[in-house]
Amino acid sequence: MPITIASIKQQLDSKIGENLTVVAQAGRKKVTRRKGTLKETYPAIFVVDLDQDENAFERVSYSYADLLTKSIQITFDGEEKAS
């Protein structure tokens, strides 16, 4: 079954409030890794509240297209690897 933006949103809707790690491509050889909690989902984006111990800012948002194009990867605590 092909992955669509709607199916990605449905999967994330069921995981609101869970802790996760987001790995994002930040350049040619740079990768940023952020830990936080999936806070909210909207029609085009989702919001992650970041751990204040590790990050300088409170929230970050990503689009579902970032997941679809594999610009970011999400791993929920207790899971192997979710795209």
C-alpha positions as CSV (number, residue, x, y, z in Angstrom):
1,M,0.0,0.0,0.0
2,P,1.5,3.4,-1.0
3,I,2.2,5.8,1.8
4,T,0.3,9.1,1.6
5,I,0.3,12.3,3.6
6,A,-3.2,11.4,4.9
7,S,-2.0,8.0,6.2
8,I,1.0,9.6,7.9
9,K,-1.3,12.1,9.6
10,Q,-3.6,9.3,10.8
11,Q,-0.6,7.4,12.2
12,L,0.6,10.5,14.1
13,D,-2.9,11.3,15.3
14,S,-2.9,8.1,17.3
15,K,0.5,8.9,18.9
16,I,-0.2,12.4,20.3
17,G,1.4,12.8,23.7
18,E,4.1,10.2,23.1
19,N,7.8,10.9,23.4
20,L,9.9,10.8,20.2
21,T,13.2,11.6,18.6
22,V,13.3,13.5,15.4
23,V,16.4,13.2,13.2
24,A,16.5,15.9,10.5
25,Q,19.0,16.6,7.6
26,A,20.4,20.0,8.3
27,G,22.9,20.2,5.4
28,R,25.2,18.1,3.4
29,K,26.8,16.2,6.3
30,K,24.9,17.7,9.2
31,V,22.2,16.0,11.1
32,T,20.2,17.4,14.0
33,R,18.7,15.1,16.6
34,R,15.9,16.4,18.9
35,K,13.9,14.7,21.6
36,G,10.5,15.8,22.6
37,T,6.8,15.0,22.8
38,L,4.3,15.0,19.9
39,K,2.0,17.8,20.9
40,E,-0.5,18.5,18.1
41,T,-1.3,17.6,14.5
42,Y,-2.8,20.0,12.0
43,P,-3.9,19.5,8.4
44,A,-0.4,20.3,7.0
45,I,2.0,20.2,9.9
46,F,2.6,18.5,13.3
47,V,4.1,20.2,16.4
48,V,6.8,18.7,18.7
49,D,7.3,20.1,22.2
50,L,11.1,19.8,22.8
51,D,12.9,18.8,26.0
52,Q,14.1,22.0,27.5
53,D,17.3,20.4,28.9
54,E,18.7,19.7,25.4
55,N,17.2,22.5,23.3
56,A,17.2,26.3,23.3
57,F,13.7,26.7,22.1
58,E,10.3,25.2,23.1
59,R,8.7,23.9,19.9
60,V,9.4,22.8,16.4
61,S,7.0,22.0,13.6
62,Y,7.4,19.8,10.6
63,S,5.3,19.0,7.6
64,Y,4.0,15.6,6.7
65,A,5.8,16.0,3.4
66,D,9.1,16.0,5.3
67,L,8.3,12.5,6.5
68,L,7.1,11.4,3.0
69,T,10.3,12.6,1.3
70,K,12.4,11.2,4.2
71,S,13.9,14.7,5.0
72,I,13.2,13.7,8.7
73,Q,12.9,10.4,10.5
74,I,10.8,9.9,13.6
75,T,11.5,7.2,16.3
76,F,9.0,6.9,19.1
77,D,10.3,5.7,22.5
78,G,10.0,1.9,22.6
79,E,9.9,1.5,18.8
80,E,12.6,0.6,16.3
81,K,12.2,3.2,13.5
82,A,9.2,4.9,12.1
83,S,9.4,6.9,8.9
